Amino acid sequence: MKTRKEYVKLGKTLLATAMLGTLLFVAAAPPAHADNRAQCQARIEKAEARLDEAVRKHGENSHEAEDRRRDLNAEREHCWRENHAWYDAHAHAWHTERDWEQDHH
């Protein structure tokens, strides 16, 4: 039969194991949703700035502008898959509908 000291020691060991498991679980968790959104916002802002620059330098319907539009849409799609939202840098707003093909400007 186990003594009281053995039960206390077993209890402490189980508690320490549970705490360590919890710590490892939290440390291995994916990045927070807010971090994903901030990264998406930054990537979309850069892509929109590159598109604006291409339009200024080469024209609205230029090959360069079309390439930058494609890049911007790829960033929006990436953000949509991660967050079910996309950022409009011109309007400084998040959209919860997958409607970036429509003209928002």
C-alpha positions in Angstrom: 0.0 0.0 0.0 1.3 3.5 -0.9 2.0 6.0 1.8 0.7 9.5 1.8 4.2 10.8 0.8 4.2 8.6 -2.3 0.7 9.9 -3.3 1.9 13.6 -2.8 5.0 12.9 -4.9 2.9 11.2 -7.6 0.4 14.2 -7.6 3.3 16.7 -8.0 4.7 14.7 -10.9 1.4 14.6 -12.7 0.9 18.3 -12.1 4.3 19.2 -13.4 3.8 16.9 -16.5 0.4 18.6 -17.2 1.9 22.0 -16.9 4.8 21.2 -19.2 2.4 19.7 -21.7 0.2 22.8 -21.6 3.3 25.0 -22.1 4.5 23.0 -25.1 1.0 23.1 -26.6 0.7 26.9 -26.3 4.2 27.4 -27.6 3.5 25.3 -30.7 0.2 27.1 -31.5 0.0 28.8 -34.9 0.5 32.6 -35.1 -2.4 34.7 -33.8 -5.1 35.7 -36.3 -4.3 39.4 -35.8 -0.7 38.7 -36.9 -1.9 37.1 -40.1 -4.1 40.0 -40.8 -1.3 42.5 -40.2 1.0 40.6 -42.5 -1.7 40.4 -45.2 -2.4 44.1 -44.9 1.3 44.9 -45.4 1.6 42.6 -48.4 -1.5 44.0 -50.0 -0.4 47.6 -49.4 2.9 46.9 -51.1 1.2 45.2 -54.0 -1.2 48.1 -54.5 1.7 50.6 -54.3 3.5 48.6 -57.0 0.3 48.6 -59.2 -0.1 52.4 -58.7 3.5 52.9 -59.7 3.1 50.7 -62.8 0.0 52.6 -63.9 1.8 56.0 -63.4 4.8 54.9 -65.4 3.3 52.7 -68.1 -0.4 53.4 -68.2 -3.6 51.8 -67.0 -3.7 49.0 -69.6 0.0 48.4 -69.9 1.6 44.9 -69.7 3.4 46.1 -66.5 0.1 47.2 -64.9 -1.6 43.9 -65.8 1.3 42.0 -64.2 1.0 44.1 -61.0 -2.8 43.5 -60.9 -2.3 39.8 -61.1 0.2 40.0 -58.2 -2.3 42.1 -56.2 -5.1 39.6 -56.8 -2.8 36.8 -55.8 -2.1 38.6 -52.5 -5.8 39.2 -52.0 -6.5 35.5 -52.7 -3.8 34.5 -50.2 -5.3 36.7 -47.5 -8.8 35.5 -48.3 -7.7 31.9 -47.8 -6.1 32.7 -44.5 -8.6 35.2 -43.0 -11.7 35.1 -45.1 -11.2 38.8 -45.6 -9.1 41.0 -47.8 -7.7 44.5 -47.3 -8.3 47.5 -49.6 -5.3 49.8 -49.2 -7.0 52.7 -51.0 -10.1 52.6 -48.8 -8.1 51.6 -45.7 -10.7 48.9 -45.0 -11.1 45.2 -44.7 -13.7 43.5 -46.8 -15.5 40.3 -45.8 -16.9 39.5 -49.2 -14.7 38.0 -51.9 -15.4 40.9 -54.3 -12.1 42.4 -55.2 -12.8 42.0 -58.9 -15.3 44.8 -58.6 -14.2 48.4 -58.8 -13.9 49.8 -55.3 -12.2 53.1 -56.3 
